[in-house]
């Protein structure tokens, strides 16, 4: 079973594109939430991300991963696949 993945994005965001490309390479389906034209949705993102205002903000199985760099670091450390599989990952 694969954990649910949500990614808050805006159009033309290079970091958003890079994060989505990594997920695509891993054949991960995700829900993309475009916050560019919706201040209320952006505020919800900020609240969920503990004050994170930049995009992307990525959540896997309810865990706040962070942004694109955080996603790649998690992947490089071998923890992304574990989190996607629903396993608990300690930082």
C-alpha positions in Angstrom: 0.0 0.0 0.0 1.3 3.4 -0.9 0.8 6.4 1.4 -1.3 9.3 0.2 0.8 12.1 -1.3 -0.3 15.7 -1.4 1.8 18.5 -3.0 0.9 22.1 -2.8 2.1 23.9 -5.9 1.9 27.0 -8.2 2.2 27.0 -12.0 5.7 27.8 -13.4 7.4 26.8 -10.1 10.7 25.0 -11.0 11.0 23.3 -7.6 7.4 22.1 -7.8 8.2 20.6 -11.2 11.3 18.9 -9.9 9.4 17.4 -7.0 6.7 16.1 -9.2 9.3 14.6 -11.6 10.9 12.7 -8.7 7.5 11.3 -7.7 6.7 10.4 -11.3 10.0 8.5 -11.6 9.0 6.5 -8.6 5.5 5.9 -10.2 3.9 7.7 -7.2 0.4 9.1 -7.7 -0.2 12.3 -5.9 -2.8 15.0 -5.4 -1.6 18.4 -6.6 -3.2 21.4 -5.0 -2.6 24.7 -6.9 -2.6 27.5 -4.4 -1.8 30.3 -6.8 -5.2 31.9 -7.1 -6.7 31.0 -3.8 -5.5 32.9 -0.7 -7.6 30.7 1.7 -6.1 27.5 0.2 -2.6 29.0 0.5 -3.3 29.8 4.2 -4.4 26.2 4.8 -1.1 25.1 3.3 0.8 27.5 5.6 -1.0 26.2 8.6 -0.5 22.5 7.7 3.2 23.2 6.9 3.9 24.8 10.3 4.4 28.2 8.8 6.0 27.1 5.5 5.0 29.7 2.9 7.0 28.5 -0.1 5.9 25.9 -2.7 6.0 23.1 -3.0 4.9 21.9 0.4 4.8 18.1 0.4 2.8 15.7 2.6 3.1 11.9 2.6 0.7 9.9 4.6 0.0 12.9 6.8 3.7 13.6 7.4 5.0 17.0 6.4 8.1 16.3 4.3 8.8 20.0 3.5 9.9 21.3 0.1 11.6 20.0 -3.0 15.1 19.9 -1.4 13.7 18.0 1.6 12.1 15.5 -0.7 15.3 14.8 -2.6 17.3 14.6 0.7 14.8 12.1 2.0 15.1 10.1 -1.2 19.0 10.2 -1.1 18.9 9.0 2.5 16.7 6.0 1.5 13.8 7.2 3.6 11.4 8.3 0.9 10.5 4.7 -0.2 9.9 3.8 3.4 7.6 6.7 4.0 5.7 6.0 0.8 5.3 2.4 2.0 3.6 3.7 5.1 6.6 3.0 7.4 7.6 5.4 10.2 10.7 7.4 9.3 12.8 9.2 12.0 14.7 12.3 10.9 
